[in-house]
Amino acid sequence: MKTKVKELRMTTKMTQQQLADLVHVSSRTIISIEKEQYSPSLMLAYRIAEVFGVTVEELCCLKENKELEDKQYENL
């Protein structure tokens, strides 16, 4: 799932480890989220969104991800 985690983290000049510490996960988890290899749980997404002062919807690009998923289902 596409997220804005890396973009927001870079804008605030925060390291992956600093973000991981703030939201109580390992830096590997943040790396995996940023590489779109792992989708955060709702609670983790909420914690990250709080750190950056954005909504979960904005953080997780929910509208964009829904549109991409809808297109996949159209082709079935």
PyMOL commands that set and color helices and strands:
alter all, ss='L'
color gray80, all
select helices_A, chain A and resi 5-11+16-23+27-34+42-52+56-59+62-74
alter helices_A, ss='H'
color red, helices_A
deselect
rebuild
show_as cartoon
